[in-house]
Amino acid sequence: MLRTIPKLDFEGYRETDDLGFEKYLDADNVHAVLIDKMRDMITSKDMMPLLQKLQVNKPWIGQIIETLNNDPKLYSQFYQDFRKDFMPYWIQKK
């Protein structure tokens, strides 16, 4: 799913390369943005509000939201992938 997100220009239109083929966002970058912003998610109910908040600065998130709303199985898999426990580690020195 992340590899098929079209790259949009500043006006919201899909970008194409010199040969007219559609450009796509870098899936690694998309995953990194999502994993960073979704780290505060506790339950699956937290996922959509976080995505909607992120959509303000990243318009391509709207495509993910639409896809997730139409596919409950994918919604569950997406939640499982991006639900990461954040464990603060610290080291004490004398």
VEXDREN-2710 file (C-alpha; in Angstrom, 1 decimal):
% VEXDREN-2710
k/r/px/py/pz
1/MET/0.0/0.0/0.0
2/LEU/2.8/2.5/0.9
3/ARG/4.5/1.9/-2.5
4/THR/1.4/3.0/-4.4
5/ILE/0.9/6.5/-3.0
6/PRO/1.2/8.9/-5.9
7/LYS/3.4/11.9/-5.5
8/LEU/1.4/15.2/-5.5
9/ASP/2.5/18.6/-6.6
10/PHE/1.8/21.8/-4.6
11/GLU/-1.6/22.1/-6.2
12/GLY/-2.6/18.6/-5.4
13/TYR/-2.2/17.1/-8.8
14/ARG/-0.3/13.8/-9.4
15/GLU/3.2/14.3/-10.6
16/THR/4.6/12.5/-13.7
17/ASP/8.1/12.0/-14.9
18/ASP/9.6/13.0/-18.3
19/LEU/8.0/10.0/-20.0
20/GLY/4.5/10.6/-18.5
21/PHE/4.6/7.8/-15.9
22/GLU/3.2/8.6/-12.5
23/LYS/5.7/9.3/-9.7
24/TYR/5.3/7.6/-6.4
25/LEU/6.4/8.6/-2.9
26/ASP/9.4/6.8/-1.5
27/ALA/7.9/4.0/0.7
28/ASP/10.8/4.0/3.2
29/ASN/10.2/7.7/3.8
30/VAL/6.5/7.3/4.1
31/HIS/7.0/4.5/6.6
32/ALA/9.5/6.6/8.6
33/VAL/7.1/9.5/8.8
34/LEU/4.2/7.2/9.9
35/ILE/6.2/5.3/12.5
36/ASP/7.4/8.6/14.0
37/LYS/4.0/10.2/14.2
38/MET/2.1/7.1/15.3
39/ARG/4.3/6.3/18.2
40/ASP/1.8/7.9/20.6
41/MET/-0.9/5.6/19.6
42/ILE/-2.2/3.4/22.5
43/THR/-5.4/1.8/21.0
44/SER/-6.7/1.4/17.5
45/LYS/-9.2/4.3/18.3
46/ASP/-6.2/6.6/18.5
47/MET/-5.0/5.8/14.9
48/MET/-7.5/7.8/12.8
49/PRO/-7.2/11.1/14.9
50/LEU/-3.4/10.9/14.6
51/LEU/-3.7/10.3/10.9
52/GLN/-6.1/13.2/10.4
53/LYS/-3.8/15.5/12.4
54/LEU/-0.9/14.5/10.3
55/GLN/-2.9/15.0/7.1
56/VAL/-2.7/18.8/7.7
57/ASN/1.0/18.8/6.8
58/LYS/1.1/15.6/4.6
59/PRO/-1.8/15.6/2.2
60/TRP/-1.0/12.1/0.9
61/ILE/-2.2/10.8/4.3
62/GLY/-5.8/11.3/3.0
63/GLN/-5.3/8.5/0.5
64/ILE/-4.2/6.2/3.4
65/ILE/-7.2/7.2/5.5
66/GLU/-9.6/6.6/2.6
67/THR/-8.1/3.1/1.9
68/LEU/-8.2/2.2/5.6
69/ASN/-11.8/3.2/6.0
70/ASN/-12.8/0.9/3.2
71/ASP/-10.9/-2.2/4.3
72/PRO/-11.3/-3.4/7.9
73/LYS/-8.7/-6.1/7.5
74/LEU/-6.1/-3.7/6.2
75/TYR/-7.0/-1.3/9.0
76/SER/-6.2/-4.0/11.5
77/GLN/-2.9/-4.9/9.8
78/PHE/-1.9/-1.2/9.5
79/TYR/-2.6/-0.8/13.3
80/GLN/-0.5/-3.8/14.1
81/ASP/2.4/-2.6/12.0
82/PHE/2.5/0.9/13.3
83/ARG/1.6/0.2/17.0
84/LYS/5.0/0.4/18.6
85/ASP/5.6/0.6/22.3
86/PHE/7.8/3.5/23.2
87/MET/10.1/2.6/26.1
88/PRO/12.1/5.4/27.5
89/TYR/15.6/4.2/28.4
90/TRP/18.0/6.1/30.6
91/ILE/21.4/5.5/32.0
92/GLN/22.4/6.7/35.5
93/LYS/26.0/7.7/36.1
94/LYS/27.6/8.5/39.4
END
